[in-house]
Amino acid sequence: MEELSDWNELKDRYRNGSISQADYDHWRYHYPEDKSAEFRNRMDELRTAGSQSEDK
């Protein structure tokens, strides 16, 4: 269900003019990849922060 919510949110943002057609198209064509990369990056940040606190 989260995916549908994401799609609806972006569709609404496009329709109300808060994102461009190009931004909307990029999101539509890369959605799962972008979301996965975002998650991976956040997890890497957390791992780095955790290992730095262990070193102290």
Beta strands, then each sheet from edge to edge (+ up, - down):
end
